[in-house]
Amino acid sequence: MEIQSGILIKNAVVEDIEFVVEAIVCAEKGNGNFISYCRLFNISETEFRKVVRKILEAGIRNFEFSLENFKIAMSGRRPVAAYGAWLEGKDGISSGMLKISALKSFLSKESIAYFRSIAPVAEEITIKRQTGTFQFESIYILEDYRGKNIGKMLVQSLLDDLRAKHPNVGIAQVQVIKQNSVSLQAHLNYGFTIAAEKTSSNPEILNFYSGKTRVILEKKIP
């Protein structure tokens, strides 16, 4: 689907894995300088990239590290943006369960044990994804291509595909850290509105996330 001169939207394929890894990493950093997963599992960015790559290659479906969820914006032969979305709870399994299972398959026992030790703090701003909704995650646009309407068109392309497969779904959601003002404002511009928030008063939460409040933004689909 051509959205403007020289830009094409396509489904992600195996050859796009490296760009999708980059998209996930940069989206996780947001406007901060660290990756929450690295803090949550006590791993380096290099190890996180390796784990995400392995999960994408494994072809697990219906959660945030699924390659088939992603659309890629291309400028000629160059990928310049990516975004992913899926139907939450498809086949009766939550994306959260799929993610934990995938991470346990590729992370060390020590990393999993560390996560369990700090989980009570991290979960203070965890919000369960709503079954039967479209969930968006990991938007990334190269700096030179921002402000060109590419994000909005990625959202629409993902929604068009998802609605074709699941015509009765009427809500799309995305979760962001409220202090990530760039992502928050971008999604407001994409037609999402703030539906709920969850805040932690525990100062330790900032050891794992770039802010203390998680926000659900919601978009009604006509």
Backbone hydrogen bonds, N-H to C=O, Kabsch-Sander energy under -0.5 kcal/mol:
donor,donor_aa,acceptor,acceptor_aa,energy
3,I,7,I,-1.2
4,Q,7,I,-0.8
7,I,4,Q,-2.5
8,L,74,M,-2.3
9,I,1,M,-2.1
10,K,72,I,-2.5
12,A,70,F,-2.5
16,D,13,V,-2.5
17,I,14,V,-1.8
20,V,16,D,-2.4
21,V,17,I,-2.8
22,E,18,E,-2.1
23,A,19,F,-2.5
24,I,20,V,-2.6
25,V,21,V,-2.5
26,C,22,E,-2.6
27,A,23,A,-2.5
28,E,24,I,-2.2
29,K,25,V,-1.8
30,G,26,C,-1.7
32,G,29,K,-2.8
36,S,34,F,-0.5
38,C,35,I,-0.7
39,R,35,I,-1.4
40,L,36,S,-2.9
41,F,37,Y,-2.1
42,N,38,C,-0.7
43,I,38,C,-1.8
48,F,44,S,-2.3
49,R,45,E,-2.7
50,K,46,T,-1.9
51,V,47,E,-2.5
52,V,48,F,-2.7
53,R,49,R,-2.4
54,K,50,K,-2.2
55,I,51,V,-2.3
56,L,52,V,-2.7
57,E,53,R,-2.3
58,A,54,K,-1.5
59,G,55,I,-0.7
59,G,56,L,-0.9
60,I,55,I,-0.8
66,S,63,F,-1.5
67,L,65,F,-0.6
69,N,66,S,-1.4
70,F,67,L,-1.7
71,K,83,Y,-2.8
72,I,10,K,-3.2
73,A,81,A,-2.6
74,M,8,L,-3.6
74,M,72,I,-0.5
75,S,78,R,-3.2
76,G,6,G,-0.9
76,G,74,M,-0.6
78,R,75,S,-1.9
80,V,73,A,-3.3
81,A,73,A,-1.1
82,A,140,Y,-2.5
83,Y,71,K,-1.7
84,G,137,E,-1.5
85,A,69,N,-1.2
86,W,135,Q,-1.8
88,E,86,W,-0.6
88,E,133,T,-3.1
90,K,87,L,-1.1
92,G,89,G,-2.0
93,I,90,K,-1.2
98,L,94,S,-1.8
99,K,95,S,-2.5
100,I,96,G,-2.3
101,S,97,M,-2.2
102,A,98,L,-2.3
103,L,99,K,-2.8
104,K,100,I,-2.5
105,S,101,S,-1.2
106,F,102,A,-1.0
106,F,103,L,-0.6
107,L,103,L,-2.0
112,I,108,S,-1.9
113,A,109,K,-2.5
114,Y,110,E,-2.3
115,F,111,S,-2.2
116,R,112,I,-2.2
117,S,113,A,-1.6
118,I,114,Y,-1.3
118,I,115,F,-0.5
119,A,115,F,-1.3
121,V,118,I,-1.0
122,A,118,I,-2.0
123,E,119,A,-2.9
124,E,121,V,-1.7
125,I,122,A,-1.2
126,T,123,E,-1.1
131,T,129,R,-0.5
132,G,88,E,-2.5
133,T,130,Q,-1.2
134,F,171,I,-2.4
135,Q,86,W,-3.0
135,Q,133,T,-0.5
136,F,173,Q,-2.5
137,E,84,G,-2.3
140,Y,82,A,-2.3
142,L,80,V,-3.0
145,Y,142,L,-2.2
146,R,143,E,-1.4
148,K,145,Y,-0.8
153,M,149,N,-1.7
154,L,150,I,-2.3
155,V,151,G,-2.2
156,Q,152,K,-2.1
157,S,153,M,-2.5
158,L,154,L,-2.5
159,L,155,V,-2.5
160,D,156,Q,-2.6
161,D,157,S,-1.9
162,L,158,L,-2.5
163,R,159,L,-2.9
164,A,160,D,-1.6
165,K,161,D,-1.3
166,H,162,L,-2.6
169,V,166,H,-1.6
172,A,219,K,-2.3
173,Q,134,F,-3.2
174,V,217,L,-2.2
175,Q,136,F,-0.6
176,V,215,V,-2.1
178,K,213,T,-2.7
180,N,177,I,-2.3
181,S,179,Q,-1.8
184,L,180,N,-2.4
185,Q,181,S,-2.4
186,A,182,V,-2.2
187,H,183,S,-2.3
188,L,184,L,-1.8
189,N,185,Q,-2.1
190,Y,186,A,-1.3
191,G,188,L,-1.2
192,F,187,H,-2.5
193,T,218,E,-2.5
195,A,216,I,-3.2
196,A,216,I,-1.4
198,K,214,R,-2.2
200,S,212,K,-2.4
205,I,202,N,-2.0
206,L,203,P,-1.3
207,N,204,E,-2.0
208,F,205,I,-1.7
209,Y,205,I,-1.8
214,R,198,K,-2.7
215,V,176,V,-3.2
216,I,196,A,-2.8
217,L,174,V,-3.1
217,L,215,V,-0.6
218,E,193,T,-3.3
219,K,172,A,-3.0
221,I,170,G,-2.9
